[in-house]
Amino acid sequence: MTTTLLTGGRLLDADGSRHGWVLLDGDRIGATGLTGTDAPPPVATTIDVTGRTLTPGFLDLHGHGGGGAAYDNGPDEIQQALATHRAHGTTRSVISLVANPLDDVVASLGVVASLAATDPTIAGAHLEGPFLAIGRRGAHSPEFLREPDPETVSTLLEAGEGVIRQVTIAPELPGALDAVRQFVDAGVVVAIGHTEADEHLARAAFEAGATLVTHIFNAMPGIHHRDPGPIVAGFDNDSVTLELVLDGVHVHPSVAQMIFRAAPHRVALVTDAMAAAGGDDGYYQLGSLNVTVQNGIAHLNGTQTIAGSTLTQDVALRTAVTVAGIDEVRAVEALTRTPACVIGRDHEWGSLAPGFAADVVVLDAEWQVERVWANGAAVAR
């Protein structure tokens, strides 16, 4: 088991900022200490990170691909996309799947389960489809959307046993509230999203057990002073976490500030990244749909419908701190501890503390990623 000491840097996580050191011992953080107070143990490898900031590795609850590859396209493309995001600081990823024929979704769940059995950086699967409102479907094929009847839910739960971490449901669909309960009873986190739900229906979904909002403000009604909608319902419920795509396109930075103020400690920054993340402009696919990426913005061909993002989480962090003016501790929390809490892994992911996973990102003064360790292994960049 290898040990590596990172010394001389600034440690930044949800608990605050301090100057100190971190000892990576195999796949765990073996010890931490404060500079000038706690003497680090002797180790074989010491890396001086003076002038740098160390954060926990980022956890992405919602992404569809990157590096030219899509998560729906099999194991090789999943690994290719994960490598891109790891190099940008995402050390744990939930594999999001778009709406596809049910048999294809079942097959994709099998692929994710097989990969997760040997790759601890894969945190499970997220079914963003097929239980979405057709009018708010975004970049999901309408022919593959369906109602969440008990048989379909059971089929997915059986196929994804142990690997489905979350599912997105539009609560206005027939049978949706019963489906929320069915998924929650099976240990799956339920998000509301891609929905026409009003405030009252959103609250009913939360009462049924939903605890997440999929990319808040996107693919749902906005806030109206006489019709608050699902966004305000999410703000008001302290048990609900809000996904936020902070790329400067999906949500204005001023709105991002409002979200962080309205829901302290309940914002999870996600990428919703498609295959072009970390890559070039051009033509791509998201599920069965064709996507054009121009100036880093993805749209369904011939439309103004946003088709995911080209975001990586290091860019989300820079945007949060340098553009939206989010406090750096809260911004890092939204990439680490908060998403770990959503899927019940905050006891092992998301903190720079002994016993936690050896997931560490080293950032320079401009919030650019210099080094990454994922599950104790140095990530090639």
Buried (B, 14 or more C-beta within 10 A) or exposed (E): EBBBBBBBBBBBBBBEEBEBBBBBBBBBBBBBBEBEEEEBEEBEEBBEBEEBBBBBBBBBBBBBBBBBBBBBBEEEBBBBBBBBBBBBBBBBBBBBBBBBBBEBBBBBBEBBBEBBEEBBBBBBBBBBBBBBBEEBBBBBBEEBBBEBBEEBBEBBBEBBEEBBBBBBBBBBBEBBBBBBBBBBEBEBBBBBBBBBBBBEBBBBBBEBBBBBBBBBBBBBBEBEEEEBBBBBBBBBBEEBBBBBBBBBBBBEBEBBBBBBEBBEBBBBBBBBBBBBBBBEBEEBBBBBBEBBBEEBBBBBEEEEBBBBBBBBBBBBBBBBBBEBEBEBBBBBBBBBBBBBBBBEBBEBBBBBBBEBBBBBBBBEEEBEBEBBBBBBBBBEE
